[in-house]
Amino acid sequence: MPKERVEEIKEAIHQSDKLSSEEKSQSVQHIEEWIAEDKAFGIIYNQLVKINTVFEEIFKELGLV
């Protein structure tokens, strides 16, 4: 996944009013770990949706699913 898209996802997480500050922080931390481990977008999407289904909505708003 291009770095720009990752940054866009992280920004959308920070701007979400449906996630707590802790959920936002943990989610961004997970993304950074997965990217560092060179995980594919599908894995990131699936893992975030497992954490909170709000991510389905965020990804849809970004046109990623």
KEKE-3310 file (N, C-alpha, C; in steps of 0.2 Angstrom, whole numbers, plus 5000, padded with zeros to 4 digits):
npx = (5004:5003:5012:5006:4992:4992:4995:4983:4973:4977:4975:4961:4957:4961:4952:4940:4924:4919:4927:4936:4949:4959:4956:4959:4973:4978:4974:4981:4994:4994:4993:5005:5014:5010:5013:5026:5030:5027:5014:5000:4987:4974:4976:4978:4965:4956:4961:4959:4945:4941:4945:4936:4921:4918:4928:4925:4916:4924:4934:4926:4921:4933:4934:4940:4935)
npy = (4994:5011:5024:5036:5033:5026:5036:5043:5035:5034:5048:5049:5040:5048:5058:5053:5053:5043:5034:5031:5041:5032:5021:5026:5029:5016:5010:5016:5013:4999:4999:5005:4995:4984:4989:4990:4977:4974:4970:4966:4976:4970:4963:4972:4979:4969:4966:4978:4979:4969:4974:4985:4988:5000:5004:4998:5008:5019:5015:5014:5027:5032:5026:5014:5001)
npz = (5000:4996:5004:5005:5006:5017:5026:5024:5029:5043:5046:5044:5054:5065:5064:5066:5074:5080:5087:5102:5110:5115:5107:5094:5095:5098:5086:5076:5081:5078:5064:5061:5066:5058:5045:5046:5047:5035:5030:5020:5012:5014:5025:5035:5034:5037:5050:5057:5056:5064:5076:5078:5071:5065:5057:5044:5039:5039:5029:5018:5016:5012:5000:4998:4999)
capx = (5000:5007:5013:5001:4986:4992:4994:4976:4970:4978:4972:4954:4956:4961:4947:4934:4921:4916:4932:4939:4956:4963:4955:4963:4980:4979:4973:4987:5000:4993:4994:5012:5017:5008:5017:5033:5030:5026:5008:4996:4981:4969:4977:4976:4958:4953:4963:4955:4938:4940:4945:4930:4917:4918:4933:4922:4913:4930:4937:4921:4922:4939:4934:4945:4932)
capy = (5000:5017:5028:5041:5030:5024:5042:5045:5031:5036:5054:5047:5038:5053:5063:5050:5054:5036:5031:5035:5043:5026:5017:5029:5028:5009:5008:5019:5009:4993:5000:5006:4989:4980:4991:4989:4970:4973:4967:4969:4980:4966:4961:4978:4980:4964:4967:4984:4978:4965:4979:4989:4988:5007:5004:4997:5014:5023:5013:5015:5034:5033:5023:5009:4995)
capz = (5000:4995:5010:5005:5008:5024:5030:5023:5034:5049:5047:5045:5061:5070:5063:5067:5080:5083:5091:5108:5109:5116:5101:5089:5097:5097:5079:5073:5083:5075:5057:5060:5067:5052:5039:5048:5046:5027:5029:5014:5014:5016:5032:5039:5034:5041:5057:5060:5057:5070:5082:5078:5064:5063:5051:5038:5037:5037:5023:5013:5015:5008:4994:4998:4999)
cpx = (5004:5007:5007:4994:4986:4991:4987:4972:4971:4975:4964:4952:4956:4955:4940:4931:4918:4921:4935:4946:4961:4962:4959:4970:4982:4979:4979:4993:5000:4995:5002:5016:5016:5012:5024:5035:5028:5019:5004:4990:4975:4969:4975:4969:4955:4955:4959:4948:4936:4941:4939:4927:4917:4923:4930:4919:4919:4933:4932:4921:4928:4939:4939:4942:4925)
cpy = (5006:5021:5033:5039:5028:5030:5045:5041:5033:5043:5053:5044:5043:5058:5060:5052:5048:5032:5035:5037:5037:5022:5020:5028:5021:5007:5010:5015:5003:4994:5001:4999:4984:4982:4990:4981:4969:4969:4970:4972:4976:4964:4966:4980:4975:4964:4973:4983:4973:4969:4983:4990:4995:5008:5003:5004:5019:5022:5014:5022:5036:5030:5017:5002:4996)
cpz = (5000:5002:5011:5008:5015:5029:5030:5028:5041:5051:5048:5052:5066:5070:5065:5074:5083:5087:5097:5106:5110:5110:5095:5090:5095:5090:5075:5074:5079:5068:5056:5061:5061:5046:5040:5046:5039:5026:5023:5017:5017:5023:5036:5039:5038:5049:5061:5061:5063:5076:5083:5071:5061:5057:5045:5035:5035:5030:5017:5011:5011:5002:4993:4998:4995)
residu = (MET:PRO:LYS:GLU:ARG:VAL:GLU:GLU:ILE:LYS:GLU:ALA:ILE:HIS:GLN:SER:ASP:LYS:LEU:SER:SER:GLU:GLU:LYS:SER:GLN:SER:VAL:GLN:HIS:ILE:GLU:GLU:TRP:ILE:ALA:GLU:ASP:LYS:ALA:PHE:GLY:ILE:ILE:TYR:ASN:GLN:LEU:VAL:LYS:ILE:ASN:THR:VAL:PHE:GLU:GLU:ILE:PHE:LYS:GLU:LEU:GLY:LEU:VAL)
# end
